[in-house]
Amino acid sequence: MESTTREAKKLRRNPSDSDHGGGGGGNDLISHLSDDILVHILASLPNMTDVMRACAVSRRWRHLEARVPVLRFFFLDYNFNDREKLDQFIAFVNNILARRAHKSDATVEELEISLKLFNSKRSVPSVDVARVDAWIQYAMQHVLKSFTVQFDCHMLPLNFSNSNNGMVFDKLTTTSSSTSRLESMVLSLHKACLRLPTNVTFDSLIHLSLENVRFEDDCSSQQQLDLNQLLSPACCPSLRKLRLCRLIVSPPTKLHLESNELLELSLDGIWKRALELELKTPKLRVFHTSYMSIERLVISAPRLEELTFFHTTVASIVEVEDMPCVWSFETELRSMREPDLNDRVNRTRIRLLQCCKFLQFLTLHLIITQKDGHDNAEVDLIKDIPQLPQVTSLSLQVSAFTEVYDIDSVLCLLTRCKFLKHLELNIQYSTMAEDCKRPTGIVGDQNQRDHHIISLEHLQDIKITSAYRRYYESRLLKFLHASAPALKKMIFISAFMLSWNLQVRKKQCEEFLHSIALGKEGEWAFCYHDAHVQNITAFEWTPIKKVECREIVHMD
């Protein structure tokens, strides 16, 4: 036993005596690791540049580069004006991929190529689309699990605008082993035209993300998939997570998603007017849509849990089945009708609210527009909103285009949530409003009138964010405080200009809060809520706990 211990100590003191012989002296314990462990460590490095540098430190490690299963290539330049650097990066990528392609035992599980260029001062030669096509072809033939190619080229004239330069996966077949095993694919192609042959299938694809991609209908070719065919169960039978962002779609104008496996769906800025969206997804859990223009909306997702419907207009038809499993919903409402929108925005949102009968977390963006004398009529936001007895957390993001906004809408929303426990109110004013340019303002008659105390007996904490500290804000704090007898905490956050002195703005905010006479005894204290944000000051109110005094009886 003692001899074994002595041999181990000797081996630690003299690593060069080991059969693994790494470069460098001293306690070189890492050289005694197996190749499999070293390959696992190399695969966790951020990119292939780091991998190549690490492999260069030892003769033994040089051959390990060919075994790393994860290939990541990143090119980031915020002031791109050197074509040579871009050419070197492309040559580096092509060299690594070429060497791996000629080795049958070199497994590539993940491939990620990210190219981000920023230049607003001068024109830069474009990236050859053929090279990108070659990278995609390589991934379809050799990558087993995950493939990502991203181009974020601001102000650069990439050769992706011409539809004739579309990427055609003509070498793909339905029997391709890598294609059938690919689990994740992310394509962000800077408005490139994506073309797929009709015989391509992704049997194991679970996650698909398409961003800045153009789909066009080529009438001259009958051997090309459109977007609906690509997303169909016949092409992607195992798809569970789908993200479509900033797509340019030509006819057909209908996006029909019918899948028994899809769990998450995100639609963001699909550029097509009068788009018909129809969802038949019995297992869908998460649905996010923003910046969309929809002519007809049909949703059948009985197991949906999280819903975001933001900056999306629906022209006429809304057919939505009940969604009893939705516990989180984020959307916006408008307080006034506008000639071009009428009440379409509110009607769709209210219909969705009516379908979410067991909602718990609600985030509403209230857009309060200003009267402009063009027969705009105020909309009663509350008349059609259903009772929300299950909502325990409410976040109201108020965007007001005038300093005098309709507080009745905010207060009436609270009456719909009888079991509310957590309230967040963020008030923002448009810089276009003349009234908002003043640090203080005269509150209109509408906000001067007294409001009846409402019952918020379950409300425990309140968070209010506002750039103003006026009589109106003090009345709002006092009103909410009086309506919540079980209140345990109230935070007031005030934003300031970065140029203002921290101590000065802290003192001003503290004086404002102490001037408010609250009904229940408590104290305000400076807190470091969101301390990483430099232009805010936050104070927290907590009630003073009463100490019970008990009479002590001395026994003789």
FIFILUM-735631 format. One record per residue (C-alpha): residue number from 1; x, y, z. Coordinates in steps of 0.5 Angstrom, whole numbers, m for minus. Example, Ala and Ser with C-alpha at 12.3 -4.5 7.8 and 13.67 -1.06 7.14 Angstrom:
REM residues 2
[pt 1 [25 m9 16]];
[pt 2 [27 m2 14]];
END
This chain:
REM residues 556
[pt 1 [0 0 0]];
[pt 2 [6 5 2]];
[pt 3 [9 3 m5]];
[pt 4 [3 5 m9]];
[pt 5 [3 12 m5]];
[pt 6 [10 13 m6]];
[pt 7 [9 11 m14]];
[pt 8 [3 16 m14]];
[pt 9 [7 22 m11]];
[pt 10 [13 21 m16]];
[pt 11 [8 21 m22]];
[pt 12 [5 27 m20]];
[pt 13 [12 30 m18]];
[pt 14 [15 28 m25]];
[pt 15 [9 28 m30]];
[pt 16 [15 27 m36]];
[pt 17 [15 20 m34]];
[pt 18 [8 18 m36]];
[pt 19 [7 15 m42]];
[pt 20 [2 21 m44]];
[pt 21 [8 26 m44]];
[pt 22 [5 33 m45]];
[pt 23 [8 39 m46]];
[pt 24 [11 43 m40]];
[pt 25 [14 41 m33]];
[pt 26 [11 42 m26]];
[pt 27 [5 39 m24]];
[pt 28 [2 37 m31]];
[pt 29 [m4 33 m29]];
[pt 30 [m8 35 m35]];
[pt 31 [m4 31 m39]];
[pt 32 [m6 25 m36]];
[pt 33 [m13 26 m38]];
[pt 34 [m16 21 m43]];
[pt 35 [m17 23 m50]];
[pt 36 [m25 23 m49]];
[pt 37 [m24 28 m43]];
[pt 38 [m20 33 m47]];
[pt 39 [m24 33 m53]];
[pt 40 [m30 34 m48]];
[pt 41 [m27 40 m45]];
[pt 42 [m25 43 m52]];
[pt 43 [m32 42 m54]];
[pt 44 [m34 47 m49]];
[pt 45 [m29 53 m51]];
[pt 46 [m33 59 m54]];
[pt 47 [m31 58 m62]];
[pt 48 [m26 54 m66]];
[pt 49 [m21 59 m66]];
[pt 50 [m20 58 m58]];
[pt 51 [m20 50 m60]];
[pt 52 [m14 51 m65]];
[pt 53 [m10 55 m60]];
[pt 54 [m11 50 m55]];
[pt 55 [m9 44 m59]];
[pt 56 [m3 48 m61]];
[pt 57 [0 48 m54]];
[pt 58 [2 40 m54]];
[pt 59 [4 35 m60]];
[pt 60 [m1 30 m57]];
[pt 61 [m7 35 m57]];
[pt 62 [m6 37 m65]];
[pt 63 [m10 31 m67]];
[pt 64 [m16 32 m62]];
[pt 65 [m18 38 m66]];
[pt 66 [m21 33 m71]];
[pt 67 [m25 30 m66]];
[pt 68 [m28 36 m63]];
[pt 69 [m36 34 m64]];
[pt 70 [m38 42 m64]];
[pt 71 [m36 47 m69]];
[pt 72 [m37 54 m67]];
[pt 73 [m35 60 m72]];
[pt 74 [m36 67 m70]];
[pt 75 [m34 74 m74]];
[pt 76 [m36 80 m70]];
[pt 77 [m34 87 m73]];
[pt 78 [m37 93 m71]];
[pt 79 [m33 98 m75]];
[pt 80 [m32 93 m81]];
[pt 81 [m28 96 m87]];
[pt 82 [m23 91 m88]];
[pt 83 [m25 86 m93]];
[pt 84 [m19 82 m92]];
[pt 85 [m21 80 m85]];
[pt 86 [m27 77 m88]];
[pt 87 [m24 73 m93]];
[pt 88 [m19 70 m88]];
[pt 89 [m25 68 m83]];
[pt 90 [m29 65 m89]];
[pt 91 [m22 61 m91]];
[pt 92 [m22 59 m84]];
[pt 93 [m29 56 m84]];
[pt 94 [m28 53 m91]];
[pt 95 [m21 50 m89]];
[pt 96 [m24 46 m82]];
[pt 97 [m30 44 m86]];
[pt 98 [m26 41 m92]];
[pt 99 [m21 37 m87]];
[pt 100 [m27 34 m83]];
[pt 101 [m31 32 m89]];
[pt 102 [m25 28 m91]];
[pt 103 [m25 24 m85]];
[pt 104 [m31 19 m84]];
[pt 105 [m30 18 m77]];
[pt 106 [m30 25 m75]];
[pt 107 [m37 26 m72]];
[pt 108 [m40 33 m72]];
[pt 109 [m46 34 m68]];
[pt 110 [m47 41 m68]];
[pt 111 [m45 47 m73]];
[pt 112 [m46 54 m72]];
[pt 113 [m43 60 m76]];
[pt 114 [m45 67 m74]];
[pt 115 [m43 73 m78]];
[pt 116 [m45 80 m75]];
[pt 117 [m42 86 m79]];
[pt 118 [m44 93 m78]];
[pt 119 [m42 99 m82]];
[pt 120 [m46 105 m83]];
[pt 121 [m40 110 m87]];
[pt 122 [m38 106 m93]];
[pt 123 [m40 101 m98]];
[pt 124 [m37 94 m97]];
[pt 125 [m36 88 m102]];
[pt 126 [m42 83 m101]];
[pt 127 [m41 76 m99]];
[pt 128 [m42 71 m104]];
[pt 129 [m48 67 m103]];
[pt 130 [m45 61 m106]];
[pt 131 [m40 60 m100]];
[pt 132 [m46 60 m95]];
[pt 133 [m50 55 m100]];
[pt 134 [m44 51 m99]];
[pt 135 [m44 51 m91]];
[pt 136 [m51 49 m91]];
[pt 137 [m50 43 m96]];
[pt 138 [m44 41 m91]];
[pt 139 [m49 41 m85]];
[pt 140 [m55 38 m89]];
[pt 141 [m50 32 m91]];
[pt 142 [m45 32 m84]];
[pt 143 [m48 35 m78]];
[pt 144 [m52 30 m74]];
[pt 145 [m56 34 m69]];
[pt 146 [m56 42 m69]];
[pt 147 [m54 47 m75]];
[pt 148 [m54 55 m74]];
[pt 149 [m52 60 m79]];
[pt 150 [m54 67 m78]];
[pt 151 [m52 73 m82]];
[pt 152 [m53 80 m78]];
[pt 153 [m50 85 m83]];
[pt 154 [m53 92 m82]];
[pt 155 [m52 97 m87]];
[pt 156 [m48 92 m92]];
[pt 157 [m50 90 m99]];
[pt 158 [m50 83 m99]];
[pt 159 [m52 79 m105]];
[pt 160 [m58 76 m102]];
[pt 161 [m63 81 m105]];
[pt 162 [m64 78 m112]];
[pt 163 [m69 72 m112]];
[pt 164 [m64 68 m117]];
[pt 165 [m59 67 m112]];
[pt 166 [m64 63 m108]];
[pt 167 [m61 57 m104]];
[pt 168 [m63 51 m107]];
[pt 169 [m62 44 m103]];
[pt 170 [m62 40 m110]];
[pt 171 [m57 35 m107]];
[pt 172 [m62 33 m101]];
[pt 173 [m65 27 m101]];
[pt 174 [m70 24 m97]];
[pt 175 [m65 18 m95]];
[pt 176 [m60 23 m93]];
[pt 177 [m58 20 m86]];
[pt 178 [m56 27 m83]];
[pt 179 [m62 30 m85]];
[pt 180 [m66 25 m82]];
[pt 181 [m62 26 m76]];
[pt 182 [m62 33 m75]];
[pt 183 [m66 36 m69]];
[pt 184 [m65 43 m69]];
[pt 185 [m64 48 m75]];
[pt 186 [m63 56 m75]];
[pt 187 [m63 60 m81]];
[pt 188 [m62 67 m81]];
[pt 189 [m60 69 m88]];
[pt 190 [m61 77 m89]];
[pt 191 [m67 77 m93]];
[pt 192 [m64 71 m98]];
[pt 193 [m69 67 m102]];
[pt 194 [m70 60 m99]];
[pt 195 [m72 54 m104]];
[pt 196 [m73 47 m102]];
[pt 197 [m74 41 m107]];
[pt 198 [m81 37 m105]];
[pt 199 [m77 31 m104]];
[pt 200 [m74 34 m97]];
[pt 201 [m76 31 m91]];
[pt 202 [m73 33 m83]];
[pt 203 [m76 27 m80]];
[pt 204 [m72 28 m73]];
[pt 205 [m72 36 m73]];
[pt 206 [m75 38 m67]];
[pt 207 [m73 46 m67]];
[pt 208 [m74 50 m73]];
[pt 209 [m72 58 m73]];
[pt 210 [m73 62 m80]];
[pt 211 [m71 69 m79]];
[pt 212 [m70 74 m85]];
[pt 213 [m72 69 m90]];
[pt 214 [m76 70 m96]];
[pt 215 [m80 65 m99]];
[pt 216 [m83 66 m106]];
[pt 217 [m87 62 m111]];
[pt 218 [m83 60 m117]];
[pt 219 [m88 59 m122]];
[pt 220 [m83 56 m127]];
[pt 221 [m82 50 m122]];
[pt 222 [m86 45 m120]];
[pt 223 [m81 42 m115]];
[pt 224 [m81 47 m110]];
[pt 225 [m84 47 m103]];
[pt 226 [m88 53 m100]];
[pt 227 [m88 55 m93]];
[pt 228 [m94 51 m91]];
[pt 229 [m91 45 m94]];
[pt 230 [m84 46 m90]];
[pt 231 [m88 46 m84]];
[pt 232 [m93 40 m85]];
[pt 233 [m93 34 m81]];
[pt 234 [m91 30 m88]];
[pt 235 [m84 35 m88]];
[pt 236 [m83 36 m81]];
[pt 237 [m87 30 m77]];
[pt 238 [m83 31 m70]];
[pt 239 [m83 39 m70]];
[pt 240 [m84 42 m63]];
[pt 241 [m81 49 m63]];
[pt 242 [m82 53 m69]];
[pt 243 [m80 61 m69]];
[pt 244 [m81 65 m76]];
[pt 245 [m79 72 m75]];
[pt 246 [m79 78 m81]];
[pt 247 [m80 73 m86]];
[pt 248 [m82 76 m93]];
[pt 249 [m88 71 m96]];
[pt 250 [m91 71 m103]];
[pt 251 [m97 67 m104]];
[pt 252 [m101 63 m102]];
[pt 253 [m103 68 m96]];
[pt 254 [m105 63 m92]];
[pt 255 [m101 60 m86]];
[pt 256 [m104 54 m84]];
[pt 257 [m100 50 m78]];
[pt 258 [m103 43 m76]];
[pt 259 [m99 39 m72]];
[pt 260 [m100 34 m66]];
[pt 261 [m93 35 m64]];
[pt 262 [m92 43 m64]];
[pt 263 [m91 45 m57]];
[pt 264 [m88 52 m58]];
[pt 265 [m89 57 m63]];
[pt 266 [m87 64 m64]];
[pt 267 [m89 69 m70]];
[pt 268 [m86 76 m71]];
[pt 269 [m86 80 m76]];
[pt 270 [m88 76 m82]];
[pt 271 [m89 81 m88]];
[pt 272 [m95 79 m92]];
[pt 273 [m101 83 m92]];
[pt 274 [m108 80 m91]];
[pt 275 [m105 74 m88]];
[pt 276 [m110 68 m86]];
[pt 277 [m107 65 m80]];
[pt 278 [m110 58 m78]];
[pt 279 [m107 54 m72]];
[pt 280 [m109 47 m70]];
[pt 281 [m104 45 m65]];
[pt 282 [m107 40 m59]];
[pt 283 [m101 40 m55]];
[pt 284 [m99 47 m56]];
[pt 285 [m96 50 m50]];
[pt 286 [m93 57 m52]];
[pt 287 [m96 62 m57]];
[pt 288 [m92 69 m58]];
[pt 289 [m94 73 m64]];
[pt 290 [m92 80 m65]];
[pt 291 [m92 86 m71]];
[pt 292 [m97 82 m75]];
[pt 293 [m103 84 m80]];
[pt 294 [m108 78 m80]];
[pt 295 [m114 78 m84]];
[pt 296 [m117 72 m81]];
[pt 297 [m115 68 m74]];
[pt 298 [m117 61 m72]];
[pt 299 [m114 58 m66]];
[pt 300 [m115 51 m63]];
[pt 301 [m110 50 m58]];
[pt 302 [m114 47 m52]];
[pt 303 [m107 46 m48]];
[pt 304 [m104 53 m49]];
[pt 305 [m101 56 m43]];
[pt 306 [m97 62 m45]];
[pt 307 [m100 67 m49]];
[pt 308 [m97 73 m52]];
[pt 309 [m101 77 m57]];
[pt 310 [m97 84 m58]];
[pt 311 [m98 89 m64]];
[pt 312 [m102 85 m68]];
[pt 313 [m108 87 m72]];
[pt 314 [m114 82 m74]];
[pt 315 [m118 85 m79]];
[pt 316 [m125 82 m79]];
[pt 317 [m126 74 m77]];
[pt 318 [m123 71 m70]];
[pt 319 [m125 64 m69]];
[pt 320 [m122 62 m62]];
[pt 321 [m124 56 m58]];
[pt 322 [m123 56 m50]];
[pt 323 [m116 56 m47]];
[pt 324 [m117 53 m40]];
[pt 325 [m110 52 m39]];
[pt 326 [m107 59 m40]];
[pt 327 [m104 62 m34]];
[pt 328 [m100 68 m37]];
[pt 329 [m102 73 m42]];
[pt 330 [m99 79 m45]];
[pt 331 [m102 84 m50]];
[pt 332 [m104 91 m51]];
[pt 333 [m111 95 m51]];
[pt 334 [m112 102 m53]];
[pt 335 [m116 107 m50]];
[pt 336 [m119 111 m56]];
[pt 337 [m121 109 m63]];
[pt 338 [m117 111 m69]];
[pt 339 [m120 112 m76]];
[pt 340 [m116 106 m79]];
[pt 341 [m116 101 m73]];
[pt 342 [m123 103 m70]];
[pt 343 [m124 98 m65]];
[pt 344 [m120 92 m68]];
[pt 345 [m115 92 m63]];
[pt 346 [m119 91 m57]];
[pt 347 [m124 87 m60]];
[pt 348 [m119 81 m61]];
[pt 349 [m116 82 m54]];
[pt 350 [m122 82 m51]];
[pt 351 [m124 76 m54]];
[pt 352 [m118 72 m52]];
[pt 353 [m119 74 m45]];
[pt 354 [m126 71 m45]];
[pt 355 [m123 65 m47]];
[pt 356 [m117 65 m42]];
[pt 357 [m122 63 m36]];
[pt 358 [m117 61 m31]];
[pt 359 [m111 66 m32]];
[pt 360 [m107 68 m27]];
[pt 361 [m101 73 m29]];
[pt 362 [m104 78 m34]];
[pt 363 [m99 84 m37]];
[pt 364 [m103 89 m41]];
[pt 365 [m100 95 m45]];
[pt 366 [m105 101 m44]];
[pt 367 [m104 106 m50]];
[pt 368 [m107 112 m48]];
[pt 369 [m108 116 m55]];
[pt 370 [m109 124 m55]];
[pt 371 [m115 127 m58]];
[pt 372 [m114 130 m64]];
[pt 373 [m121 133 m66]];
[pt 374 [m122 128 m71]];
[pt 375 [m128 125 m68]];
[pt 376 [m124 120 m64]];
[pt 377 [m129 118 m59]];
[pt 378 [m126 115 m52]];
[pt 379 [m127 107 m52]];
[pt 380 [m130 104 m45]];
[pt 381 [m124 99 m44]];
[pt 382 [m128 95 m39]];
[pt 383 [m135 94 m41]];
[pt 384 [m133 88 m45]];
[pt 385 [m127 85 m41]];
[pt 386 [m129 79 m37]];
[pt 387 [m128 78 m29]];
[pt 388 [m122 75 m28]];
[pt 389 [m122 72 m21]];
[pt 390 [m116 67 m22]];
[pt 391 [m111 73 m24]];
[pt 392 [m106 74 m18]];
[pt 393 [m101 78 m21]];
[pt 394 [m103 84 m26]];
[pt 395 [m97 88 m29]];
[pt 396 [m100 95 m33]];
[pt 397 [m95 98 m38]];
[pt 398 [m99 105 m39]];
[pt 399 [m96 109 m45]];
[pt 400 [m99 116 m45]];
[pt 401 [m99 121 m51]];
[pt 402 [m102 126 m46]];
[pt 403 [m100 128 m39]];
[pt 404 [m108 128 m37]];
[pt 405 [m110 121 m38]];
[pt 406 [m116 116 m36]];
[pt 407 [m114 113 m29]];
[pt 408 [m121 111 m29]];
[pt 409 [m119 105 m34]];
[pt 410 [m113 103 m29]];
[pt 411 [m118 103 m23]];
[pt 412 [m123 99 m27]];
[pt 413 [m119 94 m29]];
[pt 414 [m117 93 m22]];
[pt 415 [m124 91 m20]];
[pt 416 [m124 86 m25]];
[pt 417 [m119 82 m21]];
[pt 418 [m122 81 m14]];
[pt 419 [m116 76 m12]];
[pt 420 [m110 80 m14]];
[pt 421 [m104 80 m10]];
[pt 422 [m99 83 m14]];
[pt 423 [m99 90 m18]];
[pt 424 [m94 93 m22]];
[pt 425 [m96 100 m25]];
[pt 426 [m91 103 m30]];
[pt 427 [m93 110 m33]];
[pt 428 [m89 113 m39]];
[pt 429 [m91 119 m43]];
[pt 430 [m89 120 m50]];
[pt 431 [m84 126 m51]];
[pt 432 [m89 128 m57]];
[pt 433 [m94 131 m52]];
[pt 434 [m92 138 m50]];
[pt 435 [m95 137 m43]];
[pt 436 [m90 132 m42]];
[pt 437 [m84 137 m43]];
[pt 438 [m85 140 m36]];
[pt 439 [m82 137 m30]];
[pt 440 [m89 138 m26]];
[pt 441 [m96 139 m29]];
[pt 442 [m103 141 m28]];
[pt 443 [m107 135 m27]];
[pt 444 [m114 136 m31]];
[pt 445 [m121 136 m28]];
[pt 446 [m122 128 m30]];
[pt 447 [m116 126 m25]];
[pt 448 [m118 132 m20]];
[pt 449 [m124 128 m18]];
[pt 450 [m124 124 m12]];
[pt 451 [m125 116 m13]];
[pt 452 [m129 111 m9]];
[pt 453 [m124 106 m5]];
[pt 454 [m124 100 m8]];
[pt 455 [m123 93 m5]];
[pt 456 [m117 90 m6]];
[pt 457 [m117 86 0]];
[pt 458 [m112 81 m2]];
[pt 459 [m107 86 m5]];
[pt 460 [m100 85 m2]];
[pt 461 [m95 88 m6]];
[pt 462 [m95 94 m11]];
[pt 463 [m89 97 m15]];
[pt 464 [m90 104 m19]];
[pt 465 [m85 107 m24]];
[pt 466 [m86 114 m26]];
[pt 467 [m82 120 m28]];
[pt 468 [m87 125 m25]];
[pt 469 [m88 126 m17]];
[pt 470 [m94 131 m18]];
[pt 471 [m100 131 m14]];
[pt 472 [m103 126 m18]];
[pt 473 [m98 121 m17]];
[pt 474 [m99 122 m9]];
[pt 475 [m106 121 m10]];
[pt 476 [m105 115 m14]];
[pt 477 [m101 112 m8]];
[pt 478 [m105 114 m3]];
[pt 479 [m111 111 m6]];
[pt 480 [m108 104 m8]];
[pt 481 [m105 104 m1]];
[pt 482 [m112 105 2]];
[pt 483 [m115 100 m2]];
[pt 484 [m110 95 0]];
[pt 485 [m111 93 8]];
[pt 486 [m107 87 7]];
[pt 487 [m101 91 4]];
[pt 488 [m94 89 6]];
[pt 489 [m90 92 1]];
[pt 490 [m90 98 m4]];
[pt 491 [m84 101 m8]];
[pt 492 [m84 107 m12]];
[pt 493 [m79 108 m17]];
[pt 494 [m77 115 m20]];
[pt 495 [m73 116 m27]];
[pt 496 [m69 122 m27]];
[pt 497 [m64 125 m32]];
[pt 498 [m57 121 m32]];
[pt 499 [m54 128 m31]];
[pt 500 [m58 129 m24]];
[pt 501 [m54 128 m18]];
[pt 502 [m56 122 m14]];
[pt 503 [m56 125 m7]];
[pt 504 [m61 131 m10]];
[pt 505 [m66 126 m14]];
[pt 506 [m66 122 m8]];
[pt 507 [m67 127 m3]];
[pt 508 [m73 130 m7]];
[pt 509 [m76 123 m8]];
[pt 510 [m76 122 m1]];
[pt 511 [m79 129 1]];
[pt 512 [m84 127 m4]];
[pt 513 [m86 121 m1]];
[pt 514 [m86 123 6]];
[pt 515 [m91 129 4]];
[pt 516 [m96 123 3]];
[pt 517 [m101 122 9]];
[pt 518 [m102 114 8]];
[pt 519 [m107 111 13]];
[pt 520 [m103 106 16]];
[pt 521 [m97 107 20]];
[pt 522 [m90 105 16]];
[pt 523 [m84 108 14]];
[pt 524 [m80 109 7]];
[pt 525 [m73 107 6]];
[pt 526 [m68 108 0]];
[pt 527 [m67 101 m3]];
[pt 528 [m63 99 m9]];
[pt 529 [m68 96 m13]];
[pt 530 [m65 95 m20]];
[pt 531 [m59 98 m18]];
[pt 532 [m55 97 m24]];
[pt 533 [m60 102 m28]];
[pt 534 [m56 109 m26]];
[pt 535 [m62 114 m27]];
[pt 536 [m67 111 m23]];
[pt 537 [m69 112 m15]];
[pt 538 [m73 107 m11]];
[pt 539 [m76 107 m4]];
[pt 540 [m80 102 m1]];
[pt 541 [m85 103 4]];
[pt 542 [m87 97 9]];
[pt 543 [m91 97 15]];
[pt 544 [m89 98 22]];
[pt 545 [m90 92 26]];
[pt 546 [m94 93 33]];
[pt 547 [m90 90 38]];
[pt 548 [m95 87 43]];
[pt 549 [m94 89 51]];
[pt 550 [m96 83 55]];
[pt 551 [m97 85 63]];
[pt 552 [m92 81 67]];
[pt 553 [m95 78 73]];
[pt 554 [m90 77 79]];
[pt 555 [m92 71 84]];
[pt 556 [m90 72 91]];
END
